[in-house]
């Protein structure tokens, strides 16, 4: 596996932070939503962002161990 540059690793970190903010924002919106169907949809969207965070973090941690 080719080692990533510091700039590439910084981009991955930035994406993880962006996904975290997005997931938290969507969860906040869901918690203030009275429409149960919309709340469920928002919670599912937030979950997808949480899964993306896990994927990116796993990749990031694997890459850091290689360098």
DAPEZI-V227694 format. One record per pair of residues at least 4 apart in sequence whose ideal C-beta (glycine too) atoms are under 8 Angstrom apart, sorted by sequence separation. I is the first residue (numbers start at 0). GAP is how many residues later the second one is. If there is no record, write none. Layout:
# DAPEZI-V227694
i->[I	I]
gap->[GAP	GAP]
This chain:
# DAPEZI-V227694
i->[3	4	5	6	7	8	9	10	11	12	13	14	15	16	17	18	19	20	21	22	23	24	25	26	27	28	34	35	36	37	38	39	40	41	42	43	44	45	46	47	48	49	50	51	52	53	54	55	56	57	58	59	60	61	62	3	32	33	32	3	29	32	29	28	29	26	25	26	29	25	25	26	25	23	22	25	22	21	22	19	18	22	18	19	18	15	18	15	14	15	11	15	11	12	11	8	11	8	8	3	2	0	2	3	2	0]
gap->[4	4	4	4	4	4	4	4	4	4	4	4	4	4	4	4	4	4	4	4	4	4	4	4	4	4	4	4	4	4	4	4	4	4	4	4	4	4	4	4	4	4	4	4	4	4	4	4	4	4	4	4	4	4	4	5	5	5	6	8	9	9	12	13	13	15	16	16	16	17	19	19	20	22	23	23	26	27	27	29	30	30	33	33	34	37	37	40	41	41	44	44	47	47	48	51	51	54	55	59	60	62	63	63	64	65]
